[in-house]
Amino acid sequence: MKRDEFLHLFGFGATLLVSGCLGGCGSKTDNPQPGSGSTPAPAPGTIDFTIDVVAPANARLNDPAFGYVYGAGNRVIVAKTAGGSYVALAAACTHQGTTVEFQSGPNNFFCPNHGSRFSTSGAALNGPAVAPLRVYTLVQTGNMLRITG
């Protein structure tokens, strides 16, 4: 192969590599895709678990500084609201799938990745997330919470 042929092919290959990377080499933070997180909300009918609210493993649920625990392999967040009731929502932020946290002071869910906030009914309060968090059915019987959906 002659030098000018090599340089032409090398230049063409480098151009393809660079142009391809410009469109698809960004991180999730650089190239947000709604719903593209690593922890998608579970499909309907796949959640069914119980939490004993007085068990030592769930002490954070009743701690005023925290007020929440995760269940179903961290796919669901269960929180104790300011009114004293419990709610269960999908733990994955609807923007990029980052696991949300419950903030007992403002009584809402917060995504630490980009700052989205959600109400205790799942509604997006501020973005970048616009879709609500999925709400699961929660039934309390004594000290037991059954979460389904």
Secondary structure, DSSP 8 states (H G I E B T S, - for coil): --HHHHHHHHHHHHHHHHHHHHHH---TTTS--TT-SSS----TT--EEEEETTSGGGGGGG-TTT-EEEETTTTEEEEE-TTS-EEEEESB-TTT--B-EEETTTTEEE-TTT--EE-TT--EEESS--S---EEEEEEETTEEEEE-
